[in-house]
Amino acid sequence: MNKVQTAIAEIRNMNNDELNQVIEAIKLQRTWLSKTTARALTIGDLVEFKGRYGNPERGRVVKINPKTVIVDAGPGQRWRVTASLLKVVQAA
């Protein structure tokens, strides 16, 4: 059994208080991952991510906010993306 299957099996045996603790831990981990990724980015980096409907998008980082990154993907296309969803293609 892999980690995900083990976690799912354990979740099915939890009560409401235990589930709330797991949910809080997941939220904290997502925040940590997002902020770690944002700290690794610099303005001008070329990044890629999956846009709406799963379409791949590429663009340059123009602003880094605490939880999101503004990416310029061409004329009239600015995306506000959660940092953890970005993949650096080329550093500035």
C-alpha positions in Angstrom: 0.0 0.0 0.0 1.4 3.5 -0.9 1.2 6.6 1.3 -2.0 7.9 -0.3 -3.9 4.6 0.1 -2.7 4.3 3.7 -3.9 7.9 4.4 -7.3 7.3 2.8 -7.7 4.1 4.9 -6.9 6.1 8.1 -9.2 9.0 7.2 -12.1 6.6 6.8 -11.7 5.6 10.5 -11.6 9.1 11.9 -14.2 11.1 13.8 -15.1 14.7 13.0 -12.5 16.3 15.4 -9.7 14.2 13.9 -10.8 15.0 10.3 -10.7 18.8 11.2 -7.1 18.3 12.4 -6.2 16.6 9.1 -7.8 19.4 7.1 -5.9 22.0 9.0 -2.6 20.2 8.5 -3.4 20.0 4.7 -4.1 23.7 4.6 -0.9 24.5 6.4 1.2 22.3 4.1 -0.4 23.8 1.0 0.4 27.3 2.3 4.0 26.3 3.1 4.5 24.8 -0.4 3.1 27.9 -2.1 5.3 30.3 -0.1 8.4 28.2 -0.7 7.8 28.2 -4.4 7.1 32.0 -4.4 10.3 32.6 -2.6 12.2 30.7 -5.3 10.7 32.9 -8.1 12.0 36.2 -9.3 10.4 38.8 -11.5 11.2 38.0 -15.1 11.3 34.2 -14.7 9.6 32.3 -17.5 7.1 29.9 -16.0 4.5 27.5 -17.1 1.2 26.2 -15.6 -2.0 24.7 -16.6 -4.7 27.3 -17.3 -8.4 27.0 -17.4 -9.6 23.7 -18.8 -6.1 22.2 -18.5 -4.6 24.2 -21.3 -0.8 24.7 -20.8 0.2 28.4 -20.4 3.5 30.1 -20.4 4.4 33.6 -19.3 6.8 35.9 -17.4 6.5 36.6 -13.7 5.6 40.3 -13.3 4.7 40.5 -9.6 5.0 38.2 -6.6 2.3 38.4 -3.9 2.3 36.5 -0.6 0.1 33.7 -1.9 -0.2 34.3 -5.7 2.0 35.3 -8.6 1.0 37.6 -11.5 2.1 36.1 -14.8 2.0 38.0 -18.1 1.2 35.5 -20.8 1.0 37.9 -23.7 -1.1 40.9 -24.8 -4.1 41.2 -22.6 -3.4 38.0 -20.8 -2.4 38.4 -17.1 -3.0 35.5 -14.8 -3.1 35.4 -11.0 -1.7 31.9 -10.2 -1.1 30.2 -6.9 2.7 29.8 -6.7 2.6 26.1 -6.1 1.1 25.6 -9.5 4.0 27.2 -11.3 7.0 25.5 -12.9 10.0 27.6 -13.8 11.0 27.0 -17.4 13.9 29.5 -17.5 15.3 31.8 -14.8 15.7 35.5 -15.5 
